[in-house]
Structures are given as structure tokens and as C-alpha cells.
Amino acid sequence: MSMIRAITVTALTILAGGCMQPPLETSTGSIFVPEASYPMWSWDTVQEYKMFGDEHLLTDDEVERIAALSNFIAIEKQHGGADLDSAELGAKHEARRFKAINPDIKVLFYFNGAIAYEFTSYTQNFSPKPDRMSEQQKEDLLLFDVKKNEYHTIHNGHRYAWDILKPTFRTWWSETVGKAVRETGTDGVFWDQMHGWNYLRWDRRETVAEAHVLLQKMATTMIGEDRILLCNNAAHRQEFIENCDAVMYEHHKPGQYRENFQRYVDDWDQMLAVANAGKINVYRWPVNRKGTKFEKSDHRVIGGTANHDEVAEIAKARITFPLACFLIGAQPYSYFMLSWGWGTYTGALVDFPEMKRPLGPPQGAYERESEDKWIFTRAFKHADVWVDLAKEEARITWK
């Protein structure tokens, strides 16, 4: 993986699909040159990333619907486990079905970098309850809480935490994701929770960051240079960007954005930095974010009892603000994801009319109305975008 693959030029055309196509330019005029492993992408419409998980396998109709909406997807941590005993068997089964419909679709396998989820055969014994891990496995892989004199657990003591500072863990994790990608026939891995529990050992946060870079390099070697490494929580550090293929902006703590609007702007500027490095941006927005003014009355959906039609109706009614925020910062190879939590597959089935509207390339970078207001605009060939961060209001005028 080269460090910088976006080349600044004044004029360039590229041959694609037998005809001359204009180059993909970032807001600073750099030419985005995608890796061969990347999915196909264009400014024609908003490009969606879909991520879903359920204990049961998808129906044929659901596979067809998702495949029609996106060519870049990830299969979540416990998908299909109730039907096929383990998450990697679920991912293998679903990846085969998606690729039968669209051979060019890119399917990622999910693996967490901080939590020892027990859903795969590789990790099924790594749970505090029942305690089946050997003492050597614990010593090699887990985060030890010195103050409590025990291994750190979360989720009311039901799951252990990985320790990225241990070389034995980094070797095991990279070899495991490499094996998983090969066995499932997927196109890479989605590395969730790339934080290394640094907030529990803030005095060692730089050492934790260095360990992440080491593990990124090891993971890339094990899954192969022709696969995609998508890292969550990675866009804020240049060395993380340089050592993966894609980053995700999770937006799972909306209060931080409401308290500090500059966070939105920082995301947009990071999207530019990522694109200038020739990497993929995935802008995820949970439509039922806790603490927002959007969801407080939607108890059936939050509780998981709503059906697909109800989820779709609510999601469609709320897409304007998050989509506008995405478009303000969008660069070549930027993907939008409006989800309903992490684990519900129903969000992946929503067919948004906005995604079918012609978009066209941006006519320039975003603009701020004035320094004393949090109002931003951006023009595309077929859409004008306006967003007021302070009021959480937005307009997309399609033309």
C-alpha cells in the first residue's frame, strides 16, 4: 500500500470502460486513483455502504434488495450464527449469495479490535461465562486491570477485552482475520473499535497508537494487499490513514457534536485528507442516535419490535440532515451509511429515493456563510446543499 496515491495535476483524463472519463478530483484538485481492490464508484448518485447483522440468514428477496442498493457491504459480527453455528459460516454463506448476483460487489468480514465477541469459532471459548480460556490464552490476549487484579470485562462481565499492546495478541488477531477472510471468501475486513482502550491508560496512548499501526500492517499482510482493510475510529490520525484502505466516521456519540459543532467540520476536513491519501471514506450516521431530537418517541423501533416498513418510514423521514452533512464533506470514494443501530439488518434494506436522484460532481469545496454562524453550503451538478449545524436543519435542493 503506497503512502500517498492521489496525484495533483492540472489536467488529466483516464480511460475507463472503453471511453474517456473525467478524473475524480478532490476539493484541492488532487486526482484520486483507486486501488484495484476498491469497489466501483462515481458521482452519478450518492454511493451507499451497507452493514447488517442478524442471528438468521437473509431471505433471497433481502439479498437481492441489498445487492441492488450497494456494491460495498459488511456482514456484522453475529450474522447467521443461529442457522450456521458461527459468524464466519454466516459470512461465507451470504458472501457467496451476494457475489452470485453481483460478482463485483465487495463484501467485508467483521472483526472487533477491542472486544472478545464469542460469535465466531475462533473466539467461541473466549468468554468469562462460562470460563473456558486457558491461563496462557488470557495472558497472551486479554487486557488486565491492575487496580482490580483481574482481566477487564464489559457488558456486565460477559465479555473480555483484547490488549493490543501485547505482541502475542497482535500476532493472533492478524492471523485470525487473515484466516477468516480466506475461509469466508470475503474481500477484506471491517475492523471495529480501533481504540485499544486508550482511555483506560491515557498515559500510554501514544504507545497504543503505535501498536495499532503495527497491527494494521500485520493485518494487511495476512489478508493480502488485494483486500480491503476498513478501520473504524481511524480517521483522526494520519499514520492510521496511511496504513489502511478505508476509514469510518461512526458518529455514535451525538452529544459531542451538539456540544462542539467544530467536530462536524473536522470530519469534513478529515474526509479531504483521507481522499487526498487515496483512501475510502465511510460516513455512518445512526438515525436513532440517543440524545437527538429525532428518536425520542420511537420506542418500538429502539426496542427492536418495529417491522421493516416502520423502520423504513422513520429513516426516510430523517435522512435530510445526515445526508446533507455527508454531502458537505464528500470526496471521491465517499460512502454514506444511514443505519439503525449496528445489529439490525432492516436498516440495510431501506431504499431511499434520494440515492436514486442524479447528483453529479461537486462544483467546488464547501463554503461557510460567515465565521459567526454554523451554516454551510455546497453545490453539486444536480443538487444544492444547505446545512445549519446549530439548529440541526438542512435542505437538499435537487435540480
N, C-alpha and C positions, 0 to 999 in steps of 0.2 A: 504494500500500500504506500503510494508516494505521499509525501507530506502535503504538498500543495499541487492541485491538478487543475485549478481554474486559471486560465491564461488571459491576461489583459491584452486586447488588440483593438485596433480602431475599426477594422472591417474584416469579417470572416464569414464564409458560408460553408456549410458542411453537406455532404452527400448522405441522404438518409432515405431508405425505401425507394431508391431509384430516381429521386427527384431532389432538386436543390431546396433545402430548408434553411430558414434564418437560424442563426446560432442562439442558444439560450444564454442570455446575459443577466448578470446580477445587477443590483442597483448601482454598483460602482463601475459597471462596464466590463467586469471580468467574464470570460467565456466559461460556462460550466461544461465540462467534459465528463459525462457519466462513465462509470466503470461498466464493463460488460455484464457484471453480475446484477446491476440495478434493473428494476422493472422499467417498462416503457413509461414515459411521462410527457405531458405537453401542457401548454397554457390554454388549450381549447376549452376546457371546463375545469372546475375545481376537482383536484385529484384526492380521492379518499383512501385512507388507511383503515382497515377493518381489523378489530381484535375481539375475540369472543371466546367464551368458555362455558361449558355446561357439563354436568355429570354424564349426560347422554349424548349420543351421536346426533348429528344433524339429519333431518329428513332430506330426501332427494330434492324436494322443492326448495328447502332452505339453502342447500349447497348451490343450486342454480341461481337463486336470488343474490346471494353474497358474491358469487363469481361475476355476476352481471354488474355489480356496483363497484368492484375494486379489483385491481391486479396486484395488490400488496396487502397481505394479511398475516396475522399471527394467531396461533391456536393456543389458548390460555392454559394455565397450569394444571387444571384437573379435568380437562375436556375428555369426555368419552370413558372416563375411568369406571363408571358404573356398568358399562357394557363390555369393556375390554380389559378390565383389571388394572390397567396402568395408563398414565397420561401419554407416555411415548407411543403406546399402541394406538391410542386415540388419535394422536397427531399423525402417525403413519397412515392410518385408515383414511382420515379426512384429507390429507395432502394428496393421496392417490386419487380421490374423488374429484378434488378441485382441478388437478392437472389433467384429468381426463376431459374436463370441459374446456379448460384453457391451459395448454402446455406452457404458456409464457408467464403464468401467474407466479408470483414469488410468495412462498409460504414459510413463515418463521416458526421455530420451536421456542417455547417459553422456558426460561430457567432463571430462578431468583438468585441474586448475588449476595443476599443478606440473610434470608430466612430459609431454614431447612424444611421446606414443604415436603410432605411424605407421599405425594401423589404419583411419583414415578417408581419404577422397580429399582432404580439406582438409589433411591432415598427412602424406601418404604419402611425401613427399620430405624430411621433416624428420628425417632420421636420420643419425648420424655415419658409418654404414657401410651402403651407400655414401654419400659426402658429396655431396648434391645441392642443398643450400641455398646461395643466393647470400649473399655477404658482407653485403649490405644486410638480408636476412631475418634473418640471425644477429644483426646489430646491433640490429634492431628488436624481436626476440622473446626472445632467449636470455640466460641468466644467465652472466656472465663471471667466471671465477675469477682474480682479480688475482694471487694468490700463484703459481698455476701458469701464468699468462699464456696461458690457453686457456678455451674455453667449458666450463662444468661439465657433466659427464656422469655417468650412473649405469648400473646393470646392466652392469658390466664394459665401459663405454664404448659401449654400444649405443644409448643414448638421451640426448637433450639435456634440459635443464631450462629451463622458462619463467622469465622475470623479470617479476614483477608490478609492480615499481617503474617499468617503462618504459611511458609513456603509449601508445606505438605498440603494445605488446603488449596492453594493456587494450582498445584500440580493435579490434584484430584478433580477440581472444578473444571479446569480446561480440558482434561482428558474425558470427563463425563459429557460435557457439551459437544465435544468432537464426536464421541461415540453416538450421542443422541441424534445429531444431525445426519450422520451416516445411516443409522438404523431407521430413521423415520423418512428418509428421502426428502427432507426439507431443504430450504435454500439458505439457511442461516439460523441465527438465534437472537431472540429478544432477551436482553439482559436487564431484568427488572431490579430496581432498588440498588443503584450503584452509588452507595454512600459509605459502606464499610463501618457503620455505627460510629462515625467520627464524632458525633455529638456526645457519645459516652466517654470519649477520650480525646477531648479537644486539644490537649497539649501535644498530641501526636497526629494531628490532622494532616500535616504535610507528608508524614511517613505513610499514612493511609492512602493519600492521593498517589504517591509513588507506587504503592502496591497495586493500585488499580491499573496504572499504566502497564506494569509488568504483566498483570493478568489479561489485559486487553491484547497484548502482543502474543501471549501464550494461547489465548482462545482463538485468535486469528490463525495461528499456525495449525491448531488442532482441527478447526472446522474447514480450513482451506481458504486460500486467497480468493477463490472464485465464489465464496459465500458472503453473506451479509451479516455484519455484527451491528445490531441496533442497541444502543445503550440508553437507558432511562437515567435521568438526573446527571447527564454528562455534558450539557451544552455550555456550562459556565466556566470550563477550563479548556484552554487551547490545546494542552497536551492530551486531554481526553478526546477532543475532536479529531486530532491528528491520528489517533490510533484506533478509530472505529470507522464504520461506513455511514452510520446514521445516528441521530440523537432524537430523544423525545422530550417535549415540554409537557409535563404531566398536569400542572395546574390543579393539584389535589388539595391545596390549602388556599382557597379563595380569599380568606381573610387577610392574608399577606398582601394580596393585590389591592384589596379595597383600602387597606391602611397605607399603602405606598404605591401610587399609580406609576411610579418610575419603573416598577417591575415589569409592567407591560412593555414599556419602551425598551428596557434591557433585553427582553425576549426578542423583540423585533431586530435589535442591533445584533444579537447573537445569531439570529437566523441568517443575517447577511454574512457574518463571519464564517458560519458553517458552510454556506453556499460558496463563498469565495475559496474555501478549502476543498470544494468539490464533493461535499458530503450531503446526505439526505436529512431534511428536517421533517419531523412528525409532530404536529401541533395538536395535542389531545386536549379536549375540553369535556369534563363530566357534566352533563346537563342537570344532574341532580346534586350539584355541589352543596355540601352542608354550609349553612350560613348565608346563602344567597337569597335574594328576594324571589327567586324563581320557583322554588320547590316546596315551600313550607306546607302547602295544603295537599300535596300529592302522596298521602300516606300509603295508599295501595301500591304505588309504584316503588316507593322507597322500601316498603316491606316485602317486595317481591311477589305480590299477589296479582298485579295487573297483567293483562294479556298483551300480546304484541300490538294489537290495534291501539290500545290505550297508550302504550309507550310511544308508538309512532306519532300519535296525535299530539302528545305533550312535547316530544322532541322537535317536531316540525314547528310548533308554536314558539320555540325558544332559540331557534338556530341563528337568528339575525345578528345578535350581539357577538357571540363567539366566532361566527363566520367572518364578520366584519373585522374583528381583532386579528384573525388569521390573515385575511387579505391585506391588511395594512402592512404586515411584515413579510408576506410571502415572497419567496425567491424561487429560482428553478429547483425542481425536485423538492418542493414543499408539499407535504400531505396533511390533510385535515382529518381529524377524528372527533366526532361528537358521540360520546359513549354514555351508557347508563351504568355507572359503576364499572368495575373491572370484569366481574364474572358473568354478567348476563348477556347471553347471545342475542337477545331480542334487539338490542341497540344496533347490532351489526346488520340487521335485516331492514332497517328503516331506509326507505327510498325517498331521499329529499329532492323535491323539484329543483331547488337551487343548483344541485350538482349536474343537472342536465342543461342548464342555461349556458349559452356561449359566454365565455369570459374574455379570452384574448390576453395578450401580454400586457403588462403594466406600461403606462405611458411615462413612468418615472418613479422616483422614490416617494415615500410618504411625506406629507407636509404637516406641520403643526400650525394651527390657526394663530396662536400667539403664545408667548412664554408664560403668561399668567393663566392660561386655560389648558385643559387636558383634552382638547378637541383636535382630532387628526383626520386627514383626508388622503385619498389616493385614487387615481384614475386608471382604469383598465380600458382596453379597446371597447368592451361591451358592458362595462359597469363602472359606476362611480360610488365610492365607499366613503361614508362619514361615520365617525365614532366619537362619542363623548364618554371618556373613561370615568369621570367623576359621577355621572348620572347613570352609568351602565346602559346607555342608549346608543342605538346605531341605525343607519339606513344604508341599504344597498339599492341603488337605482340601476336597474338593468336596462340596457338600451340596444 
